[in-house]
Amino acid sequence: MDKSEIFSATVDFLEFCAKNTDRKFHQCLSTVIFADVFLARLQRIRGKAKLKMKLEGKDVTRRWEQA
């Protein structure tokens, strides 16, 4: 497996867990620390900033809604 396949499998696993776990798991996924690491990995693996910018935009929107 190359890095992109491992990352893809990891994202699939996170999606599976998010669908089948409770609120506490979602709270862990929504932390700034997790998001920073996840987005850094995403940019390094995919080499594309477009998806990173999209995800960051959603995060910024969510933060504005919570404020």
mmCIF file of the N, C-alpha and C atoms, coordinates in Angstrom:
data_MODEL
# 
_entry.id   MODEL 
# 
loop_
_atom_site.group_PDB 
_atom_site.id 
_atom_site.type_symbol 
_atom_site.label_atom_id 
_atom_site.label_alt_id 
_atom_site.label_comp_id 
_atom_site.label_asym_id 
_atom_site.label_entity_id 
_atom_site.label_seq_id 
_atom_site.pdbx_PDB_ins_code 
_atom_site.Cartn_x 
_atom_site.Cartn_y 
_atom_site.Cartn_z 
_atom_site.occupancy 
_atom_site.B_iso_or_equiv 
_atom_site.pdbx_formal_charge 
_atom_site.auth_seq_id 
_atom_site.auth_comp_id 
_atom_site.auth_asym_id 
_atom_site.auth_atom_id 
_atom_site.pdbx_PDB_model_num 
ATOM 1   N N  . MET A 1 1  ? 0.839   -1.186 0.000  1.00 0.00 ? 1  MET A N  1 
ATOM 2   C CA . MET A 1 1  ? 0.000   0.000  0.000  1.00 0.00 ? 1  MET A CA 1 
ATOM 3   C C  . MET A 1 1  ? 0.883   1.248  0.000  1.00 0.00 ? 1  MET A C  1 
ATOM 4   N N  . ASP A 1 2  ? 0.521   2.198  -0.827 1.00 0.00 ? 2  ASP A N  1 
ATOM 5   C CA . ASP A 1 2  ? 1.241   3.467  -0.786 1.00 0.00 ? 2  ASP A CA 1 
ATOM 6   C C  . ASP A 1 2  ? 0.533   4.417  0.185  1.00 0.00 ? 2  ASP A C  1 
ATOM 7   N N  . LYS A 1 3  ? 1.108   5.591  0.373  1.00 0.00 ? 3  LYS A N  1 
ATOM 8   C CA . LYS A 1 3  ? 0.592   6.531  1.371  1.00 0.00 ? 3  LYS A CA 1 
ATOM 9   C C  . LYS A 1 3  ? -0.834  6.971  1.091  1.00 0.00 ? 3  LYS A C  1 
ATOM 10  N N  . SER A 1 4  ? -1.156  7.176  -0.167 1.00 0.00 ? 4  SER A N  1 
ATOM 11  C CA . SER A 1 4  ? -2.515  7.638  -0.486 1.00 0.00 ? 4  SER A CA 1 
ATOM 12  C C  . SER A 1 4  ? -3.545  6.551  -0.193 1.00 0.00 ? 4  SER A C  1 
ATOM 13  N N  . GLU A 1 5  ? -3.195  5.302  -0.402 1.00 0.00 ? 5  GLU A N  1 
ATOM 14  C CA . GLU A 1 5  ? -4.117  4.200  -0.088 1.00 0.00 ? 5  GLU A CA 1 
ATOM 15  C C  . GLU A 1 5  ? -4.308  4.064  1.423  1.00 0.00 ? 5  GLU A C  1 
ATOM 16  N N  . ILE A 1 6  ? -3.235  4.234  2.159  1.00 0.00 ? 6  ILE A N  1 
ATOM 17  C CA . ILE A 1 6  ? -3.331  4.172  3.619  1.00 0.00 ? 6  ILE A CA 1 
ATOM 18  C C  . ILE A 1 6  ? -4.199  5.315  4.135  1.00 0.00 ? 6  ILE A C  1 
ATOM 19  N N  . PHE A 1 7  ? -3.963  6.509  3.598  1.00 0.00 ? 7  PHE A N  1 
ATOM 20  C CA . PHE A 1 7  ? -4.762  7.657  4.016  1.00 0.00 ? 7  PHE A CA 1 
ATOM 21  C C  . PHE A 1 7  ? -6.231  7.452  3.670  1.00 0.00 ? 7  PHE A C  1 
ATOM 22  N N  . SER A 1 8  ? -6.499  6.936  2.480  1.00 0.00 ? 8  SER A N  1 
ATOM 23  C CA . SER A 1 8  ? -7.874  6.681  2.060  1.00 0.00 ? 8  SER A CA 1 
ATOM 24  C C  . SER A 1 8  ? -8.543  5.665  2.981  1.00 0.00 ? 8  SER A C  1 
ATOM 25  N N  . ALA A 1 9  ? -7.825  4.613  3.337  1.00 0.00 ? 9  ALA A N  1 
ATOM 26  C CA . ALA A 1 9  ? -8.367  3.608  4.255  1.00 0.00 ? 9  ALA A CA 1 
ATOM 27  C C  . ALA A 1 9  ? -8.631  4.213  5.635  1.00 0.00 ? 9  ALA A C  1 
ATOM 28  N N  . THR A 1 10 ? -7.754  5.108  6.067  1.00 0.00 ? 10 THR A N  1 
ATOM 29  C CA . THR A 1 10 ? -7.928  5.773  7.354  1.00 0.00 ? 10 THR A CA 1 
ATOM 30  C C  . THR A 1 10 ? -9.167  6.653  7.346  1.00 0.00 ? 10 THR A C  1 
ATOM 31  N N  . VAL A 1 11 ? -9.358  7.395  6.270  1.00 0.00 ? 11 VAL A N  1 
ATOM 32  C CA . VAL A 1 11 ? -10.543 8.249  6.157  1.00 0.00 ? 11 VAL A CA 1 
ATOM 33  C C  . VAL A 1 11 ? -11.806 7.393  6.133  1.00 0.00 ? 11 VAL A C  1 
ATOM 34  N N  . ASP A 1 12 ? -11.781 6.278  5.410  1.00 0.00 ? 12 ASP A N  1 
ATOM 35  C CA . ASP A 1 12 ? -12.927 5.373  5.390  1.00 0.00 ? 12 ASP A CA 1 
ATOM 36  C C  . ASP A 1 12 ? -13.230 4.849  6.798  1.00 0.00 ? 12 ASP A C  1 
ATOM 37  N N  . PHE A 1 13 ? -12.175 4.513  7.540  1.00 0.00 ? 13 PHE A N  1 
ATOM 38  C CA . PHE A 1 13 ? -12.351 4.028  8.909  1.00 0.00 ? 13 PHE A CA 1 
ATOM 39  C C  . PHE A 1 13 ? -12.946 5.115  9.804  1.00 0.00 ? 13 PHE A C  1 
ATOM 40  N N  . LEU A 1 14 ? -12.446 6.345  9.676  1.00 0.00 ? 14 LEU A N  1 
ATOM 41  C CA . LEU A 1 14 ? -12.998 7.447  10.453 1.00 0.00 ? 14 LEU A CA 1 
ATOM 42  C C  . LEU A 1 14 ? -14.470 7.678  10.125 1.00 0.00 ? 14 LEU A C  1 
ATOM 43  N N  . GLU A 1 15 ? -14.812 7.582  8.860  1.00 0.00 ? 15 GLU A N  1 
ATOM 44  C CA . GLU A 1 15 ? -16.210 7.744  8.450  1.00 0.00 ? 15 GLU A CA 1 
ATOM 45  C C  . GLU A 1 15 ? -17.076 6.647  9.056  1.00 0.00 ? 15 GLU A C  1 
ATOM 46  N N  . PHE A 1 16 ? -16.580 5.403  9.024  1.00 0.00 ? 16 PHE A N  1 
ATOM 47  C CA . PHE A 1 16 ? -17.311 4.277  9.616  1.00 0.00 ? 16 PHE A CA 1 
ATOM 48  C C  . PHE A 1 16 ? -17.533 4.514  11.104 1.00 0.00 ? 16 PHE A C  1 
ATOM 49  N N  . CYS A 1 17 ? -16.480 4.927  11.800 1.00 0.00 ? 17 CYS A N  1 
ATOM 50  C CA . CYS A 1 17 ? -16.587 5.192  13.237 1.00 0.00 ? 17 CYS A CA 1 
ATOM 51  C C  . CYS A 1 17 ? -17.551 6.332  13.519 1.00 0.00 ? 17 CYS A C  1 
ATOM 52  N N  . ALA A 1 18 ? -17.494 7.368  12.701 1.00 0.00 ? 18 ALA A N  1 
ATOM 53  C CA . ALA A 1 18 ? -18.377 8.516  12.899 1.00 0.00 ? 18 ALA A CA 1 
ATOM 54  C C  . ALA A 1 18 ? -19.842 8.115  12.737 1.00 0.00 ? 18 ALA A C  1 
ATOM 55  N N  . LYS A 1 19 ? -20.106 7.195  11.842 1.00 0.00 ? 19 LYS A N  1 
ATOM 56  C CA . LYS A 1 19 ? -21.487 6.750  11.618 1.00 0.00 ? 19 LYS A CA 1 
ATOM 57  C C  . LYS A 1 19 ? -21.988 5.840  12.731 1.00 0.00 ? 19 LYS A C  1 
ATOM 58  N N  . ASN A 1 20 ? -21.071 5.167  13.420 1.00 0.00 ? 20 ASN A N  1 
ATOM 59  C CA . ASN A 1 20 ? -21.477 4.124  14.359 1.00 0.00 ? 20 ASN A CA 1 
ATOM 60  C C  . ASN A 1 20 ? -21.066 4.376  15.807 1.00 0.00 ? 20 ASN A C  1 
ATOM 61  N N  . THR A 1 21 ? -20.692 5.602  16.124 1.00 0.00 ? 21 THR A N  1 
ATOM 62  C CA . THR A 1 21 ? -20.304 5.905  17.496 1.00 0.00 ? 21 THR A CA 1 
ATOM 63  C C  . THR A 1 21 ? -21.128 7.050  18.048 1.00 0.00 ? 21 THR A C  1 
ATOM 64  N N  . ASP A 1 22 ? -20.801 7.420  19.260 1.00 0.00 ? 22 ASP A N  1 
ATOM 65  C CA . ASP A 1 22 ? -21.590 8.440  19.939 1.00 0.00 ? 22 ASP A CA 1 
ATOM 66  C C  . ASP A 1 22 ? -21.002 9.850  19.779 1.00 0.00 ? 22 ASP A C  1 
ATOM 67  N N  . ARG A 1 23 ? -21.596 10.759 20.495 1.00 0.00 ? 23 ARG A N  1 
ATOM 68  C CA . ARG A 1 23 ? -21.230 12.174 20.403 1.00 0.00 ? 23 ARG A CA 1 
ATOM 69  C C  . ARG A 1 23 ? -19.780 12.435 20.820 1.00 0.00 ? 23 ARG A C  1 
ATOM 70  N N  . LYS A 1 24 ? -19.274 11.686 21.779 1.00 0.00 ? 24 LYS A N  1 
ATOM 71  C CA . LYS A 1 24 ? -17.913 11.906 22.270 1.00 0.00 ? 24 LYS A CA 1 
ATOM 72  C C  . LYS A 1 24 ? -16.886 11.729 21.145 1.00 0.00 ? 24 LYS A C  1 
ATOM 73  N N  . PHE A 1 25 ? -17.087 10.748 20.283 1.00 0.00 ? 25 PHE A N  1 
ATOM 74  C CA . PHE A 1 25 ? -16.176 10.539 19.153 1.00 0.00 ? 25 PHE A CA 1 
ATOM 75  C C  . PHE A 1 25 ? -16.202 11.754 18.225 1.00 0.00 ? 25 PHE A C  1 
ATOM 76  N N  . HIS A 1 26 ? -17.380 12.284 17.956 1.00 0.00 ? 26 HIS A N  1 
ATOM 77  C CA . HIS A 1 26 ? -17.508 13.471 17.101 1.00 0.00 ? 26 HIS A CA 1 
ATOM 78  C C  . HIS A 1 26 ? -16.831 14.681 17.734 1.00 0.00 ? 26 HIS A C  1 
ATOM 79  N N  . GLN A 1 27 ? -16.910 14.780 19.047 1.00 0.00 ? 27 GLN A N  1 
ATOM 80  C CA . GLN A 1 27 ? -16.235 15.878 19.725 1.00 0.00 ? 27 GLN A CA 1 
ATOM 81  C C  . GLN A 1 27 ? -14.718 15.762 19.560 1.00 0.00 ? 27 GLN A C  1 
ATOM 82  N N  . CYS A 1 28 ? -14.194 14.552 19.620 1.00 0.00 ? 28 CYS A N  1 
ATOM 83  C CA . CYS A 1 28 ? -12.757 14.347 19.420 1.00 0.00 ? 28 CYS A CA 1 
ATOM 84  C C  . CYS A 1 28 ? -12.342 14.709 17.993 1.00 0.00 ? 28 CYS A C  1 
ATOM 85  N N  . LEU A 1 29 ? -13.167 14.317 17.027 1.00 0.00 ? 29 LEU A N  1 
ATOM 86  C CA . LEU A 1 29 ? -12.857 14.630 15.631 1.00 0.00 ? 29 LEU A CA 1 
ATOM 87  C C  . LEU A 1 29 ? -12.922 16.125 15.341 1.00 0.00 ? 29 LEU A C  1 
ATOM 88  N N  . SER A 1 30 ? -13.710 16.839 16.098 1.00 0.00 ? 30 SER A N  1 
ATOM 89  C CA . SER A 1 30 ? -13.898 18.262 15.802 1.00 0.00 ? 30 SER A CA 1 
ATOM 90  C C  . SER A 1 30 ? -12.923 19.169 16.544 1.00 0.00 ? 30 SER A C  1 
ATOM 91  N N  . THR A 1 31 ? -11.945 18.599 17.227 1.00 0.00 ? 31 THR A N  1 
ATOM 92  C CA . THR A 1 31 ? -10.963 19.438 17.918 1.00 0.00 ? 31 THR A CA 1 
ATOM 93  C C  . THR A 1 31 ? -10.021 20.095 16.914 1.00 0.00 ? 31 THR A C  1 
ATOM 94  N N  . VAL A 1 32 ? -9.493  21.222 17.301 1.00 0.00 ? 32 VAL A N  1 
ATOM 95  C CA . VAL A 1 32 ? -8.559  21.951 16.443 1.00 0.00 ? 32 VAL A CA 1 
ATOM 96  C C  . VAL A 1 32 ? -7.289  21.128 16.225 1.00 0.00 ? 32 VAL A C  1 
ATOM 97  N N  . ILE A 1 33 ? -6.841  20.445 17.258 1.00 0.00 ? 33 ILE A N  1 
ATOM 98  C CA . ILE A 1 33 ? -5.625  19.627 17.142 1.00 0.00 ? 33 ILE A CA 1 
ATOM 99  C C  . ILE A 1 33 ? -5.801  18.551 16.075 1.00 0.00 ? 33 ILE A C  1 
ATOM 100 N N  . PHE A 1 34 ? -6.921  17.827 16.128 1.00 0.00 ? 34 PHE A N  1 
ATOM 101 C CA . PHE A 1 34 ? -7.167  16.782 15.128 1.00 0.00 ? 34 PHE A CA 1 
ATOM 102 C C  . PHE A 1 34 ? -7.266  17.386 13.739 1.00 0.00 ? 34 PHE A C  1 
ATOM 103 N N  . ALA A 1 35 ? -8.010  18.473 13.618 1.00 0.00 ? 35 ALA A N  1 
ATOM 104 C CA . ALA A 1 35 ? -8.201  19.098 12.307 1.00 0.00 ? 35 ALA A CA 1 
ATOM 105 C C  . ALA A 1 35 ? -6.868  19.562 11.715 1.00 0.00 ? 35 ALA A C  1 
ATOM 106 N N  . ASP A 1 36 ? -6.013  20.156 12.541 1.00 0.00 ? 36 ASP A N  1 
ATOM 107 C CA . ASP A 1 36 ? -4.719  20.627 12.044 1.00 0.00 ? 36 ASP A CA 1 
ATOM 108 C C  . ASP A 1 36 ? -3.864  19.472 11.525 1.00 0.00 ? 36 ASP A C  1 
ATOM 109 N N  . VAL A 1 37 ? -3.804  18.395 12.281 1.00 0.00 ? 37 VAL A N  1 
ATOM 110 C CA . VAL A 1 37 ? -3.011  17.234 11.870 1.00 0.00 ? 37 VAL A CA 1 
ATOM 111 C C  . VAL A 1 37 ? -3.613  16.588 10.622 1.00 0.00 ? 37 VAL A C  1 
ATOM 112 N N  . PHE A 1 38 ? -4.926  16.438 10.612 1.00 0.00 ? 38 PHE A N  1 
ATOM 113 C CA . PHE A 1 38 ? -5.616  15.811 9.480  1.00 0.00 ? 38 PHE A CA 1 
ATOM 114 C C  . PHE A 1 38 ? -5.404  16.614 8.201  1.00 0.00 ? 38 PHE A C  1 
ATOM 115 N N  . LEU A 1 39 ? -5.565  17.924 8.282  1.00 0.00 ? 39 LEU A N  1 
ATOM 116 C CA . LEU A 1 39 ? -5.401  18.763 7.093  1.00 0.00 ? 39 LEU A CA 1 
ATOM 117 C C  . LEU A 1 39 ? -3.951  18.798 6.615  1.00 0.00 ? 39 LEU A C  1 
ATOM 118 N N  . ALA A 1 40 ? -3.017  18.775 7.553  1.00 0.00 ? 40 ALA A N  1 
ATOM 119 C CA . ALA A 1 40 ? -1.604  18.731 7.162  1.00 0.00 ? 40 ALA A CA 1 
ATOM 120 C C  . ALA A 1 40 ? -1.293  17.434 6.427  1.00 0.00 ? 40 ALA A C  1 
ATOM 121 N N  . ARG A 1 41 ? -1.805  16.320 6.926  1.00 0.00 ? 41 ARG A N  1 
ATOM 122 C CA . ARG A 1 41 ? -1.610  15.027 6.260  1.00 0.00 ? 41 ARG A CA 1 
ATOM 123 C C  . ARG A 1 41 ? -2.286  15.013 4.894  1.00 0.00 ? 41 ARG A C  1 
ATOM 124 N N  . LEU A 1 42 ? -3.478  15.558 4.843  1.00 0.00 ? 42 LEU A N  1 
ATOM 125 C CA . LEU A 1 42 ? -4.227  15.589 3.589  1.00 0.00 ? 42 LEU A CA 1 
ATOM 126 C C  . LEU A 1 42 ? -3.454  16.346 2.526  1.00 0.00 ? 42 LEU A C  1 
ATOM 127 N N  . GLN A 1 43 ? -2.896  17.472 2.897  1.00 0.00 ? 43 GLN A N  1 
ATOM 128 C CA . GLN A 1 43 ? -2.139  18.256 1.929  1.00 0.00 ? 43 GLN A CA 1 
ATOM 129 C C  . GLN A 1 43 ? -0.873  17.510 1.502  1.00 0.00 ? 43 GLN A C  1 
ATOM 130 N N  . ARG A 1 44 ? -0.193  16.867 2.448  1.00 0.00 ? 44 ARG A N  1 
ATOM 131 C CA . ARG A 1 44 ? 1.042   16.158 2.143  1.00 0.00 ? 44 ARG A CA 1 
ATOM 132 C C  . ARG A 1 44 ? 0.776   14.939 1.254  1.00 0.00 ? 44 ARG A C  1 
ATOM 133 N N  . ILE A 1 45 ? -0.288  14.204 1.533  1.00 0.00 ? 45 ILE A N  1 
ATOM 134 C CA . ILE A 1 45 ? -0.595  12.989 0.770  1.00 0.00 ? 45 ILE A CA 1 
ATOM 135 C C  . ILE A 1 45 ? -1.123  13.334 -0.620 1.00 0.00 ? 45 ILE A C  1 
ATOM 136 N N  . ARG A 1 46 ? -2.095  14.207 -0.674 1.00 0.00 ? 46 ARG A N  1 
ATOM 137 C CA . ARG A 1 46 ? -2.745  14.494 -1.954 1.00 0.00 ? 46 ARG A CA 1 
ATOM 138 C C  . ARG A 1 46 ? -2.014  15.536 -2.772 1.00 0.00 ? 46 ARG A C  1 
ATOM 139 N N  . GLY A 1 47 ? -1.301  16.410 -2.099 1.00 0.00 ? 47 GLY A N  1 
ATOM 140 C CA . GLY A 1 47 ? -0.587  17.460 -2.811 1.00 0.00 ? 47 GLY A CA 1 
ATOM 141 C C  . GLY A 1 47 ? -1.511  18.491 -3.437 1.00 0.00 ? 47 GLY A C  1 
ATOM 142 N N  . LYS A 1 48 ? -2.747  18.492 -3.011 1.00 0.00 ? 48 LYS A N  1 
ATOM 143 C CA . LYS A 1 48 ? -3.721  19.432 -3.556 1.00 0.00 ? 48 LYS A CA 1 
ATOM 144 C C  . LYS A 1 48 ? -4.249  20.306 -2.432 1.00 0.00 ? 48 LYS A C  1 
ATOM 145 N N  . ALA A 1 49 ? -4.265  21.566 -2.648 1.00 0.00 ? 49 ALA A N  1 
ATOM 146 C CA . ALA A 1 49 ? -4.769  22.486 -1.624 1.00 0.00 ? 49 ALA A CA 1 
ATOM 147 C C  . ALA A 1 49 ? -6.276  22.714 -1.777 1.00 0.00 ? 49 ALA A C  1 
ATOM 148 N N  . LYS A 1 50 ? -6.849  22.321 -2.914 1.00 0.00 ? 50 LYS A N  1 
ATOM 149 C CA . LYS A 1 50 ? -8.258  22.599 -3.164 1.00 0.00 ? 50 LYS A CA 1 
ATOM 150 C C  . LYS A 1 50 ? -9.155  21.941 -2.111 1.00 0.00 ? 50 LYS A C  1 
ATOM 151 N N  . LEU A 1 51 ? -8.956  20.647 -1.855 1.00 0.00 ? 51 LEU A N  1 
ATOM 152 C CA . LEU A 1 51 ? -9.772  19.956 -0.868 1.00 0.00 ? 51 LEU A CA 1 
ATOM 153 C C  . LEU A 1 51 ? -9.481  20.482 0.531  1.00 0.00 ? 51 LEU A C  1 
ATOM 154 N N  . LYS A 1 52 ? -8.224  20.783 0.801  1.00 0.00 ? 52 LYS A N  1 
ATOM 155 C CA . LYS A 1 52 ? -7.841  21.336 2.104  1.00 0.00 ? 52 LYS A CA 1 
ATOM 156 C C  . LYS A 1 52 ? -8.568  22.654 2.336  1.00 0.00 ? 52 LYS A C  1 
ATOM 157 N N  . MET A 1 53 ? -8.587  23.512 1.330  1.00 0.00 ? 53 MET A N  1 
ATOM 158 C CA . MET A 1 53 ? -9.258  24.804 1.464  1.00 0.00 ? 53 MET A CA 1 
ATOM 159 C C  . MET A 1 53 ? -10.763 24.612 1.685  1.00 0.00 ? 53 MET A C  1 
ATOM 160 N N  . LYS A 1 54 ? -11.349 23.640 1.024  1.00 0.00 ? 54 LYS A N  1 
ATOM 161 C CA . LYS A 1 54 ? -12.777 23.358 1.183  1.00 0.00 ? 54 LYS A CA 1 
ATOM 162 C C  . LYS A 1 54 ? -13.071 22.934 2.620  1.00 0.00 ? 54 LYS A C  1 
ATOM 163 N N  . LEU A 1 55 ? -12.244 22.024 3.143  1.00 0.00 ? 55 LEU A N  1 
ATOM 164 C CA . LEU A 1 55 ? -12.449 21.554 4.511  1.00 0.00 ? 55 LEU A CA 1 
ATOM 165 C C  . LEU A 1 55 ? -12.199 22.667 5.523  1.00 0.00 ? 55 LEU A C  1 
ATOM 166 N N  . GLU A 1 56 ? -11.177 23.475 5.289  1.00 0.00 ? 56 GLU A N  1 
ATOM 167 C CA . GLU A 1 56 ? -10.902 24.593 6.180  1.00 0.00 ? 56 GLU A CA 1 
ATOM 168 C C  . GLU A 1 56 ? -12.052 25.605 6.137  1.00 0.00 ? 56 GLU A C  1 
ATOM 169 N N  . GLY A 1 57 ? -12.620 25.802 4.962  1.00 0.00 ? 57 GLY A N  1 
ATOM 170 C CA . GLY A 1 57 ? -13.748 26.726 4.834  1.00 0.00 ? 57 GLY A CA 1 
ATOM 171 C C  . GLY A 1 57 ? -14.938 26.262 5.652  1.00 0.00 ? 57 GLY A C  1 
ATOM 172 N N  . LYS A 1 58 ? -15.200 24.961 5.644  1.00 0.00 ? 58 LYS A N  1 
ATOM 173 C CA . LYS A 1 58 ? -16.294 24.414 6.450  1.00 0.00 ? 58 LYS A CA 1 
ATOM 174 C C  . LYS A 1 58 ? -16.007 24.603 7.929  1.00 0.00 ? 58 LYS A C  1 
ATOM 175 N N  . ASP A 1 59 ? -14.753 24.408 8.321  1.00 0.00 ? 59 ASP A N  1 
ATOM 176 C CA . ASP A 1 59 ? -14.371 24.575 9.720  1.00 0.00 ? 59 ASP A CA 1 
ATOM 177 C C  . ASP A 1 59 ? -14.556 26.015 10.159 1.00 0.00 ? 59 ASP A C  1 
ATOM 178 N N  . VAL A 1 60 ? -14.135 26.946 9.332  1.00 0.00 ? 60 VAL A N  1 
ATOM 179 C CA . VAL A 1 60 ? -14.281 28.367 9.658  1.00 0.00 ? 60 VAL A CA 1 
ATOM 180 C C  . VAL A 1 60 ? -15.766 28.725 9.759  1.00 0.00 ? 60 VAL A C  1 
ATOM 181 N N  . THR A 1 61 ? -16.569 28.228 8.848  1.00 0.00 ? 61 THR A N  1 
ATOM 182 C CA . THR A 1 61 ? -18.009 28.489 8.882  1.00 0.00 ? 61 THR A CA 1 
ATOM 183 C C  . THR A 1 61 ? -18.614 27.970 10.174 1.00 0.00 ? 61 THR A C  1 
ATOM 184 N N  . ARG A 1 62 ? -18.232 26.756 10.563 1.00 0.00 ? 62 ARG A N  1 
ATOM 185 C CA . ARG A 1 62 ? -18.762 26.159 11.791 1.00 0.00 ? 62 ARG A CA 1 
ATOM 186 C C  . ARG A 1 62 ? -18.358 26.990 13.004 1.00 0.00 ? 62 ARG A C  1 
ATOM 187 N N  . ARG A 1 63 ? -17.110 27.466 13.019 1.00 0.00 ? 63 ARG A N  1 
ATOM 188 C CA . ARG A 1 63 ? -16.652 28.287 14.144 1.00 0.00 ? 63 ARG A CA 1 
ATOM 189 C C  . ARG A 1 63 ? -17.437 29.591 14.229 1.00 0.00 ? 63 ARG A C  1 
ATOM 190 N N  . TRP A 1 64 ? -17.740 30.213 13.092 1.00 0.00 ? 64 TRP A N  1 
ATOM 191 C CA . TRP A 1 64 ? -18.517 31.450 13.087 1.00 0.00 ? 64 TRP A CA 1 
ATOM 192 C C  . TRP A 1 64 ? -19.921 31.189 13.596 1.00 0.00 ? 64 TRP A C  1 
ATOM 193 N N  . GLU A 1 65 ? -20.503 30.035 13.232 1.00 0.00 ? 65 GLU A N  1 
ATOM 194 C CA . GLU A 1 65 ? -21.850 29.718 13.670 1.00 0.00 ? 65 GLU A CA 1 
ATOM 195 C C  . GLU A 1 65 ? -21.907 29.489 15.185 1.00 0.00 ? 65 GLU A C  1 
ATOM 196 N N  . GLN A 1 66 ? -20.823 28.945 15.751 1.00 0.00 ? 66 GLN A N  1 
ATOM 197 C CA . GLN A 1 66 ? -20.806 28.677 17.180 1.00 0.00 ? 66 GLN A CA 1 
ATOM 198 C C  . GLN A 1 66 ? -20.536 29.927 17.994 1.00 0.00 ? 66 GLN A C  1 
ATOM 199 N N  . ALA A 1 67 ? -19.937 30.933 17.389 1.00 0.00 ? 67 ALA A N  1 
ATOM 200 C CA . ALA A 1 67 ? -19.577 32.155 18.142 1.00 0.00 ? 67 ALA A CA 1 
ATOM 201 C C  . ALA A 1 67 ? -20.777 33.003 18.462 1.00 0.00 ? 67 ALA A C  1 
# 
